[in-house]
Amino acid sequence: MHPSFIKPRYDSGGFAGIPNRVKEAFASKQYDAVVLFFIDAFGWRFFEQYQESAFIKRVAKHGKIEKITSQFPSTTAAHVTTIHTGLPVGQSGVHEWYYYEPTVDKVIAPLLFSKAGNFERETLNQMGGNAGEIYPKGIFYPALKKMGVDSFNFCIRDYMASTYSKTVMKGSEIRGFKTLSEAFINLGLLLEKQNKLTYIQLYFDKIDAIAHEYGPTAPQTEAEIKTFLLMMEYYFERIFTGKKKVLFLMTADHGMAEVDPDKTIFLNKNINFRGVEKFLKANRRGQLIVPADSARDMFL
């Protein structure tokens, strides 16, 4: 085993344990609300890099910072599904950006509800795709409802009406936003208005988007992270102004690592992989099911 290998944890020491932590917080009867900020790609690498920021210092002083493991694969598709359904990746079945889905006999992009390679969203609607068969039935929001908890999800408006969002977030109320400052204000107003136990999750993906485009060490990525942390420091006390007892949680699904394009291995071009197609299965129409998932964790 490689000396740097980290075995993912699926208990309270891993991302998969977060839904249970939320339920345990309400079961303790110590809190009126639990608010989870899911900041895509803001992993331990960026925490260490920006730990001197005012907001992270605030959290360290008044709260607790804990290193937990991502799931495998450490991809957004797996973790967004887990956080909404309460199911670890091995049970949810949504494990990567691309994978073969037997119900439609295609390699799909599950978050887009589309055929892989097609950047248009929702194309599986025209291909006989059934969201109830492709996505898992969640257990998290129904469990919170039984505890008397109202659940809300704040997400980018572009995503809120998608088949994926409406399916995995079923049991919660979805609130869309265009800007982060808008989301902060509306979240604070919602907290103030609620007179029942309340769970709120806010998902923010811009750090991930910028880091994927420019790289984790790029000045554009640094600017996006610093802007996020400045906004968190500015709005934090403005969001949590009331007398309610609120447990604030913040997590990420994964971190970021550099990739050297010159070292990319193309399986269909590299002579060392000549004949790899004989190891590939075919779909029901006889077409080869190409290796799916992502460039960092290929599955046959």
C-alpha positions as CSV (number, residue, x, y, z in Angstrom):
1,M,0.0,0.0,0.0
2,H,1.3,3.5,-0.9
3,P,2.6,5.3,2.3
4,S,0.4,8.3,1.6
5,F,-2.8,6.3,1.2
6,I,-5.6,7.5,3.4
7,K,-8.5,5.1,4.0
8,P,-11.8,6.8,3.8
9,R,-14.0,6.7,6.9
10,Y,-17.7,6.3,6.8
11,D,-18.5,6.9,10.4
12,S,-18.4,10.3,12.3
13,G,-14.8,10.7,11.1
14,G,-15.8,11.1,7.5
15,F,-18.0,13.2,5.3
16,A,-20.6,10.3,5.1
17,G,-21.2,10.8,8.9
18,I,-22.4,14.4,8.6
19,P,-26.1,13.6,8.2
20,N,-26.0,11.6,11.4
21,R,-24.2,14.4,13.2
22,V,-27.1,16.7,12.2
23,K,-29.7,14.3,13.5
24,E,-27.7,13.8,16.7
25,A,-27.6,17.6,17.2
26,F,-31.4,17.8,17.1
27,A,-31.8,14.7,19.2
28,S,-29.7,16.4,21.9
29,K,-32.3,19.1,22.2
30,Q,-29.6,21.7,22.6
31,Y,-30.3,23.6,19.3
32,D,-33.2,25.4,17.6
33,A,-31.5,25.2,14.3
34,V,-28.6,23.5,12.5
35,V,-27.0,25.4,9.5
36,L,-24.6,23.6,7.2
37,F,-22.4,25.4,4.7
38,F,-21.2,23.0,2.0
39,I,-18.3,24.8,0.3
40,D,-17.4,22.8,-2.8
41,A,-13.6,22.1,-3.0
42,F,-12.6,24.0,0.2
43,G,-10.7,21.1,1.5
44,W,-7.9,20.9,4.1
45,R,-5.3,22.2,1.7
46,F,-7.1,25.5,1.4
47,F,-8.0,25.6,5.2
48,E,-4.3,25.4,6.0
49,Q,-3.4,28.0,3.4
50,Y,-6.0,30.5,4.7
51,Q,-6.2,29.7,8.4
52,E,-5.0,33.1,9.3
53,S,-8.1,34.7,7.8
54,A,-10.4,36.5,10.3
55,F,-13.3,34.1,9.7
56,I,-11.3,30.9,10.2
57,K,-9.7,32.4,13.3
58,R,-13.2,33.2,14.6
59,V,-14.3,29.6,14.0
60,A,-11.1,28.2,15.7
61,K,-11.6,30.5,18.7
62,H,-15.3,29.9,19.3
63,G,-15.8,26.5,17.8
64,K,-14.0,23.3,16.7
65,I,-12.1,22.5,13.6
66,E,-11.8,18.8,12.7
67,K,-10.1,17.0,9.8
68,I,-12.4,14.4,8.3
69,T,-12.0,12.2,5.3
70,S,-13.7,12.5,2.0
71,Q,-15.5,9.5,0.5
72,F,-14.0,7.5,-2.4
73,P,-14.3,8.7,-5.1
74,S,-13.7,12.2,-3.7
75,T,-16.0,13.8,-6.2
76,T,-18.9,16.3,-6.0
77,A,-21.5,13.9,-7.5
78,A,-20.9,11.3,-4.7
79,H,-20.9,13.9,-1.9
80,V,-23.8,16.0,-2.8
81,T,-25.9,12.8,-3.1
82,T,-24.8,11.6,0.3
83,I,-25.4,15.0,2.1
84,H,-29.0,15.1,0.8
85,T,-30.0,11.4,1.0
86,G,-28.1,10.4,4.1
87,L,-26.7,7.4,2.2
88,P,-22.9,6.8,1.8
89,V,-21.6,6.5,-1.7
90,G,-21.6,2.7,-1.6
91,Q,-25.4,2.7,-1.0
92,S,-26.4,5.7,-3.1
93,G,-24.9,4.4,-6.4
94,V,-24.1,7.9,-7.6
95,H,-20.4,7.7,-7.4
96,E,-18.9,9.9,-10.1
97,W,-19.5,12.5,-12.7
98,Y,-19.9,9.7,-15.4
99,Y,-20.9,6.1,-15.0
100,Y,-22.7,3.4,-16.9
101,E,-26.4,3.4,-16.0
102,P,-28.1,0.1,-17.0
103,T,-31.6,1.4,-16.9
104,V,-30.9,3.6,-19.9
105,D,-28.0,1.4,-21.2
106,K,-25.7,4.5,-21.4
107,V,-22.9,6.2,-19.7
108,I,-24.6,9.2,-18.0
109,A,-23.8,12.4,-16.2
110,P,-26.1,12.0,-13.2
111,L,-26.0,15.5,-11.9
112,L,-27.1,16.8,-15.3
113,F,-29.5,14.0,-15.9
114,S,-27.9,13.7,-19.3
115,K,-26.0,11.3,-21.5
116,A,-22.2,11.6,-20.9
117,G,-20.5,13.9,-23.4
118,N,-23.6,16.0,-23.9
119,F,-23.4,19.3,-22.1
120,E,-27.1,19.9,-22.5
121,R,-29.0,19.2,-19.3
122,E,-32.0,16.9,-18.9
123,T,-31.5,14.9,-22.1
124,L,-32.3,11.6,-20.3
125,N,-35.9,12.7,-20.3
126,Q,-36.0,12.0,-24.0
127,M,-34.2,8.7,-23.6
128,G,-36.5,7.0,-21.2
129,G,-34.6,8.0,-18.1
130,N,-36.5,7.5,-14.8
131,A,-35.2,9.6,-11.9
132,G,-36.8,7.2,-9.4
133,E,-34.6,4.4,-10.8
134,I,-31.4,6.3,-11.4
135,Y,-31.3,8.2,-8.1
136,P,-31.6,6.7,-4.6
137,K,-34.5,7.3,-2.3
138,G,-33.3,9.5,0.5
139,I,-33.6,8.7,4.2
140,F,-32.2,12.0,5.7
141,Y,-35.0,14.5,5.2
142,P,-37.7,12.0,6.1
143,A,-35.8,11.3,9.3
144,L,-35.6,15.0,10.1
145,K,-39.3,15.4,9.4
146,K,-40.1,12.7,12.0
147,M,-38.1,14.7,14.5
148,G,-40.2,17.8,13.8
149,V,-37.5,19.6,11.8
150,D,-38.2,21.8,8.8
151,S,-35.5,21.4,6.1
152,F,-34.3,24.0,3.6
153,N,-31.7,24.0,0.9
154,F,-30.1,27.1,-0.5
155,C,-28.5,26.5,-3.9
156,I,-27.7,28.4,-7.1
157,R,-30.9,29.1,-9.1
158,D,-29.5,27.4,-12.2
159,Y,-29.7,24.0,-10.3
160,M,-32.8,24.3,-8.2
161,A,-35.3,23.1,-10.8
162,S,-33.2,20.2,-12.1
163,T,-34.4,16.6,-12.0
164,Y,-31.4,15.7,-9.8
165,S,-32.2,18.5,-7.2
166,K,-35.9,17.9,-7.1
167,T,-35.3,14.1,-6.5
168,V,-32.4,14.0,-4.0
169,M,-33.7,17.1,-2.1
170,K,-37.2,15.8,-1.8
171,G,-38.5,16.5,1.7
172,S,-36.8,19.9,1.9
173,E,-37.8,23.3,0.6
174,I,-35.4,24.5,-2.1
175,R,-34.5,28.2,-2.1
176,G,-32.5,29.5,-5.0
177,F,-30.0,32.4,-5.1
178,K,-28.0,34.3,-7.6
179,T,-25.3,35.8,-5.4
180,L,-23.8,34.7,-2.1
181,S,-24.7,37.9,-0.3
182,E,-28.3,37.4,-1.4
183,A,-28.2,33.9,0.1
184,F,-26.8,35.1,3.4
185,I,-29.5,37.7,3.8
186,N,-32.3,35.4,2.9
187,L,-30.9,32.6,5.2
188,G,-30.8,35.0,8.1
189,L,-34.4,36.2,7.5
190,L,-35.5,32.6,7.3
191,L,-33.9,31.7,10.6
192,E,-35.5,34.7,12.2
193,K,-38.9,33.8,10.9
194,Q,-38.9,30.1,11.7
195,N,-40.7,29.0,14.9
196,K,-39.9,25.3,14.5
197,L,-36.8,23.3,14.6
198,T,-34.9,24.1,11.4
199,Y,-32.2,22.6,9.3
200,I,-30.6,24.7,6.5
201,Q,-28.0,23.7,4.1
202,L,-26.3,26.2,1.8
203,Y,-24.2,24.9,-1.2
204,F,-21.6,27.2,-2.8
205,D,-19.7,26.0,-5.9
206,K,-17.7,28.9,-7.2
207,I,-14.3,28.0,-5.5
208,D,-14.6,24.6,-7.2
209,A,-15.5,26.1,-10.5
210,I,-12.7,28.6,-10.6
211,A,-10.1,26.1,-9.3
212,H,-11.0,23.7,-12.0
213,E,-10.6,26.3,-14.7
214,Y,-7.4,28.0,-13.5
215,G,-5.8,25.6,-11.1
216,P,-5.6,25.5,-7.3
217,T,-2.6,27.9,-7.1
218,A,-3.9,30.5,-9.6
219,P,-4.4,34.1,-8.5
220,Q,-8.1,33.8,-9.7
221,T,-8.6,30.9,-7.2
222,E,-6.9,32.8,-4.4
223,A,-9.1,35.8,-5.1
224,E,-12.3,33.7,-5.0
225,I,-11.4,32.0,-1.7
226,K,-10.4,35.3,-0.1
227,T,-13.6,36.9,-1.3
228,F,-15.6,34.1,0.2
229,L,-13.8,34.3,3.5
230,L,-14.2,38.0,3.7
231,M,-17.9,37.7,3.0
232,M,-18.2,35.0,5.7
233,E,-16.6,37.3,8.3
234,Y,-18.7,40.3,7.3
235,Y,-22.1,38.5,7.3
236,F,-21.6,35.9,10.0
237,E,-22.9,37.9,12.9
238,R,-25.5,39.5,10.6
239,I,-26.9,36.1,9.8
240,F,-27.0,34.7,13.3
241,T,-28.3,37.7,15.1
242,G,-31.3,36.3,17.1
243,K,-31.5,34.5,20.4
244,K,-31.9,31.1,18.8
245,K,-29.4,28.4,19.6
246,V,-27.8,27.6,16.3
247,L,-25.2,24.9,15.5
248,F,-23.1,26.2,12.5
249,L,-21.3,23.6,10.5
250,M,-19.1,24.1,7.4
251,T,-17.5,21.4,5.3
252,A,-16.2,20.5,1.8
253,D,-16.6,17.5,-0.4
254,H,-12.9,17.4,-1.5
255,G,-9.8,19.4,-2.0
256,M,-7.8,20.3,-5.1
257,A,-4.6,18.9,-6.7
258,E,-2.5,20.1,-9.6
259,V,-2.5,18.2,-12.9
260,D,0.2,18.3,-15.5
261,P,-1.4,18.1,-19.0
262,D,2.0,16.9,-20.4
263,K,1.8,13.8,-18.2
264,T,-1.8,12.9,-19.3
265,I,-2.1,9.3,-20.5
266,F,-4.7,8.8,-23.2
267,L,-5.8,5.2,-23.2
268,N,-7.0,5.2,-26.8
269,K,-3.7,6.7,-28.0
270,N,-0.9,5.4,-25.7
271,I,0.8,2.3,-27.2
272,N,1.1,0.7,-23.8
273,F,-2.7,0.4,-23.8
274,R,-3.1,-0.9,-27.3
275,G,-5.9,-3.5,-27.3
276,V,-7.5,-2.2,-24.2
277,E,-10.9,-2.4,-25.9
278,K,-10.9,-6.2,-25.5
279,F,-11.4,-5.6,-21.8
280,L,-14.4,-3.4,-22.3
281,K,-18.0,-4.6,-22.1
282,A,-20.6,-3.7,-24.7
283,N,-24.0,-2.3,-24.1
284,R,-27.2,-4.0,-25.4
285,R,-26.7,-2.4,-28.8
286,G,-23.2,-3.8,-29.1
287,Q,-21.5,-0.4,-28.5
288,L,-18.4,-0.4,-26.2
289,I,-19.0,1.0,-22.8
290,V,-16.1,3.4,-22.6
291,P,-14.2,3.8,-19.3
292,A,-16.2,6.2,-17.2
293,D,-16.0,8.2,-14.0
294,S,-13.2,10.8,-14.2
295,A,-9.6,11.3,-15.3
296,R,-8.3,10.6,-11.8
297,D,-10.3,7.4,-11.1
298,M,-11.2,5.4,-14.2
299,F,-13.5,2.4,-13.8
300,L,-14.2,-0.3,-16.4
